[in-house]
């Protein structure tokens, strides 16, 4: 009998279940919400303090501060190549590099804003930044930024784990409804100068602890090694390799749906998916390149050598040549400040002159193609991401 009682005690001690006497209350909240990081103005400011904010490429909206980037507004023109902001003491030290506004020579005219650096950067520093009315975990907050000669007001949000800051800003006194109380960032709640605003004013900044260093060929190659480079949609230029995508060049036709490149051992493994060239059945005909409809099997080829040299301004321009078994491309390129976008302005060897950083920045009208001034867009824009 004693052995049986001891056995029962041991079973209860080991199992802890079904033998009574367990007074532990169940956890009333077994899946608690994670602590909020950006739910107050002070938390948002503390997160941004000391950071560098970078806006380039597709992250630049069509209507910065509410005004069409393609329109000539004189000294208030909103065409940009990039904007960097350093956060210190709660204020913003801004460096804006203007883009190139083409075909809009007079104030009030509308042309095309190209992200091609023009002139000297503009620099200015805020005197006050006010953040208030924070919603959720920084999903929306009202913001006002005061500079010595102007003020911006609107709303912002933090996303992507605090790595992306979106600011929807307007000049003071011009916009109504640009608050979180009126709607989320990007919502159709705004009247600009008493008219419904239907453009995109969302400035999207990558939040960096510090700018990456791309000041040598070796650093650029190291950054790209093992990455996937993808060009698709609006990032496909009108003149890849200098040739009109709408023209039938036979086997050299430049109409694409997408191009993907994997970087390994310093070389590029390329997969190009051709688009559909419509209404141009014969070589020399010009029709319309349809990026949305793939044609035929993808083309694949791998480089045998990639040469990067003459790096300028932390990778804002560098000369590049890419050698393949049967052809070679040469030109110039740039890496975005956050390293997430690579732009290649390249041409087939011996066809272009003036396609170097010594001649001008990426996209500058310095190129002659087969002896004629080149006025098209040959800038291939690739997103840079980790290979899957």
N, C-alpha and C positions, 0 to 999 in steps of 0.2 A: 504493500500500500504506500509506503514512504517513497519507493522508487517512482510510482505512478504520479504522486503529488509533485515531486521534484521535476519530472518530465513536463508536466503541465505548466509549471512556473517557467521553465526554460523556453517552451514554445511561445508563451506570452511575451517573454522578455525579448526574444529574437524577432518575432513577427511584428509587434507593436500594433497589430490590427486584430480586431474581433475578440479581444479579451477584456474589454471594458476599461474604465478608469482613465480614458484619454480626454483630458479637458481642454486640449488645444483648439482654439477657434479657427475655422477655415479663413484663409486670406480673403477679405471682402473685395479686394481689387487685384486679382491675380495678374492682370495685364495693364499696369499703370502706363499712362501716357508719358513719353519721354519729356524730360525737362525742356522748357522753351528757352531758346538762346537769344532770340531777337524780339522779344515782346515788349520792350520798353525803349524809349529814345536813348537812354544811357547805354543799354546793351548794344544797340546798333552802332552808336558812335564808338564804343570801345572796340567793337569788331573791326571797324574800318580804320581806326587810328593806326598810322604808320604804314598803311597799305598803299599800293599803286593800283589805280583803276585804268583799264585800257579798253578803248572802243575803236575798232577798225573793221573794214570790210562790210560784210552783211549786217553787222551789229549797228551800223550807222543808219538811222531811220530815214525815210523819204522826206520827212518834214521836221527837222530839228527845230526845237522851240516853236513848232507850229507852222513853219514857213517852208514852202516847196524848195528842196535843194536844187532844183533845175532852173529856178527863176533868179534873175539878177535883181537883187535888192541893194545894190551899191555896197557900202561898207558893212551892211547887215546881211550880206549874202550868206546862206547856210550850207554851202558845198564844202564838205570836209574829206580829207584823206584819213585822218586819225585824230583822236583826242586822248591825251593822257592826263590823269589827275593824281597828285600826291596828297595824301591826307596827313596833316600835321597840326597838332593843337586844336583839332576839331574843324580846321578850315581846309579849303581845297586850293592847291596850287595847280593851275590849269595850263596845259600846253596844247594848243589847237593848231594842227597843220591843215591848211586849206587845201581842198581839191582843185581841179581845173574845170571851170564852167565853160563849156564850148557852145558856140552858136547862140550866144545871148549877150551881144556886145553892149546893149543899151539897158539902162535901168527900166525894169518892168517887162523886159522880154524874157522868154523861156527857151532854154536849150537843153543841154544834157550835162549833168554833173558827173565827172569821171574821177575816181579815187586816185588821181595822179597829183602828187605833191606840187604845190605852186607857191612861190614866195617864201618868206621867212615865217616860222611859226609865231603865233600870237600867244602871249603869256599874261596871265592875270591871276590874282589871288583873292579869295573871298575874305570878307571881314567878319561874317557871321553865318552860321548854318543852324537852322531851327528845324528839328524833327519833332513831330507830335502826332497824336491820334493814331497810334500804332494798332493795327488789327492783327489778330492771330499771332503767329510767330514771325512777324515781319512781312506777312503776305501783302500788306499795304500800309503805307504811312504817308502823312502829309509832310512836305518839305519846302523850306524857303531858303534860298542861297543869296546872300547879299554881297555884291562887289562894289568897289568904289564908285562906279558910274552907272550900274544897273542892278536889277534884282530878278531872279528867276523863282517862280513858285509852281507847285504842282504836287505830284504824288510819286512815290517810289515803292520798290519792293526788293527784298532779298530772297534768292532762290538758290537751288543747286547746292544746298548745304552751306550757304553763305558765300559761295564762290562767284556768284553773279549778282550784280546790282543793276536794276532797271530804273531809270529816271525818266518820267514823263513830265517835262518842264516847259514852261512858257514865260515870256516876259511879263513882269508885274503889270496888272491893270488891263491885260488883253484877253485873258481866258476866264470863263466862268464854268463851274462844274468839274474842275480839275482837282477834286478832293476825293479821299476815300469814302467820305459820307455819300458822295454822288455816285460812286461806282469803283470797281477794281481798276488797277492800272491797265490802260488800253481800252476800257469800255467806252461806248458811244454816249458819253454824258457831257461832252464839252462844247461850248460855244466860244469861238474865237472871233473877237471883234464883232460880236453879235450874230455871227453866222455859224451854222452847224459845222463842226470840224470833223472831217471824214478821213484825214490823213493819218500817218503813223509818226508819232513824236516820241516813241519809246527808244531812248538811248540805252544800249545794253553794254555794260562794262564787265570785263573779267576782273575779279578781285585777286590781286597777287601780293604775296608778302614782299616780293622784290621782283624787278624786271629780270627775266632770264638773260644770260649773256650769250650773244651770237656774234661776237666781234671777230671771230676767226673762221676760216674754212673748216678747221677741225671741229670746232664747237657746233657749227651748223650740221656737219655730217653726223656727229654724235647724237644730236637731237633727233635727226630724221631716222637714224638706224632702228630697224625693227618696226617702223611705223607704217600705217596704211594711209595713202594719199588718195583722196576721192574728189573728182570733179563731175558735177552733174547740174542739170537745170540752168538757172541764170548764171552760174559760174563758168559755163562754156562760152568762150568769146565768139564774136561774129566772124573772126578771121584766124582760126587756129593755124599756127605755123605761118601766118601771113596771108592765107588764102581764104577767100570768101566761102563760108560754109554753104551758101545757097547755089554755088556754081558746080557743075559737073566737071571734075578733073579726072574722070576715069578711075583707075585704081588709087589715085592720090586724092580723091574727094575727101573733104574735111568736115563732113556732117556727122556729128556724134550724139549719142544718147548719154553716155558717161564714159569716163576713163578712170581706172583704178590702178594704182602703182603700189607695190610692196617693196620696201627698201630693205635689202639684205646684203651684207658684206660691202656696203657702199654703192651697190648697183640697184637698178630699177627693174623690177619685173612688171611689165605693163600689160593690162588687159583693156582694150578699147572696144566699146560696143558702138557700132555705127548707128546713126539715126536714119530716117527715111527722107530722101531728097525727092520732093514732089515737083512735077511739071518741068523736069530737066532731063529728058531721056537720053540725050546725046552729049558727048564731051563738048564743052564750050557753052552749053545751054545754062541759063540761070533760072532757078525756080525758087522753092522754099524748103529750107531744112526743118524737118519736124523732129524735135528732140525727144518727143514722147513715145515714138514708135520705133522700136529696134528693128534693124534690118540685117539678116544674115547671121553668121556665127561671129562671135567676138574675135578680134585680132589679138594675138599674144606675141610679145617679143621682150627680150631681156638685154639690158645694156651690158657692155663690156668694160666701160670706163665712164666715170663722172668726175669732171674737174670743176672745182669751185675756187675762185680767186678774186682778188681786188674787193674784199669785203669792206663796206662803208656803213657808218652810223648804226652799229649794232645789228647788222643784217638787214637794214632798210634797203640796201642794194648790194648785189654781188653778181659778178660775171659767172656764167655757167656754160659748160658744154657737156653733152651726153652722146656717147658713141655707142651705136648698135652695130650688129654684123654687116648691115647693108646700107646704113645711112648715119648721118650725124646731125644733131641739133645744137645750135649755139645762140646765146643771147644773154639776158640779164634776169635777175629774180629778186624777190624779197621775202623775208619772213615777218609775219606780224609780231608785235611786241610780246604777245603772250605765247608765241610759238604754235598757235593753233591753225594758222593759215599760211600756205605757201603759194606765192604767185610766180608763175613762169612766163616770161615773154620771150619765146624762143622761135627760131626760124631754121630752115634747112641750110646746112653749111654752104657758104659761098653765094648765097642769094641776098643776104642783108648786110648793110653797113650802118654804123651808128647805133647798133643794138648793144651798147655796153654802158656800164655805169659812168665811165669817163665822159660819155656823150650826154647822159642825162638820166634821170630817175626812171624807174619802171613805168612805162606808159607814155613817156615824153615823146613828142613828135620830132624825133631825131633820126628816124630810121628811113633809109632808102632801100626799097625792095626791088631787085632786078633793075636798078637804075632809076626808079620812080619814087617820088615821095610816098611814104606809106602813111595813110590816114585812118586805117581800120583799127580794130581792137584785137590784139593777139594775146592778151593777158589770160592765161589759163589759171584759174583760181582753185586750189585744192585745200580741202579740209585735212588736217593732220590729226590722226588718232592712233591709239594703240591697235596693232594688228590683232584680229580675232583669232 
